[in-house]
Amino acid sequence: MTYTYVAIFTPEENGLYSVKFPDLPSCYTSGDNIADAIYMAEDVLNLTLYDLEQDKKEIPKASRPQNIKTTGEQFTSVIAVNTETYQRFYENKSIKKTLTIPLWLNEQAERANVNFSQILQKTLKNELHISD
């Protein structure tokens, strides 16, 4: 699922930036510079939303950027993330699945040195319209 949320960036001492998401109180981070702060904001937003999805909790509605108030040197930026991409990157461990196929098909596939796991993955991705 793709989400966009507004982040508030606050300049700190020594060029550091703290980042918080007003719509997600437990979602905050920091970065050594603006580029690092944006990278870290994407990561923590992905993690927070992915955890909410996995726990089947309600995803808070994102505020409109113009409704977010800042003070002093603070500024806002919209951060977009995709939790499905995040999941594929971080949860790429393999699991074992048991399946049933006809004996004759199994014998022909084994003779042809077919990689069953590779075929199943390729077919599932095709069926679910997932591209690498």
Long-range contacts (C-beta under 8 A, 24 or more apart in sequence): 1-49, 1-53, 1-82, 1-83, 1-84, 2-80, 2-81, 2-82, 2-83, 3-45, 3-49, 3-59, 3-62, 3-80, 3-81, 3-82, 3-83, 4-62, 4-78, 4-79, 4-80, 4-81, 5-45, 5-62, 5-63, 5-78, 5-79, 6-62, 6-63, 6-64, 6-65, 6-68, 6-76, 6-77, 6-78, 6-79, 7-41, 7-45, 7-76, 7-77, 7-78, 7-79, 8-68, 8-70, 8-74, 8-75, 8-76, 9-34, 9-37, 9-41, 9-74, 9-75, 9-76, 9-77, 10-73, 10-74, 11-73, 11-74, 19-44, 21-45, 21-48, 21-79, 22-63, 22-68, 23-60, 23-61, 23-62, 23-63, 24-48, 24-49, 24-60, 38-77, 38-79, 41-77, 41-79, 42-79, 42-81, 45-79, 45-81, 46-81, 46-82, 46-83, 46-86, 47-86, 49-81, 49-83, 50-83, 50-86, 50-87, 53-83
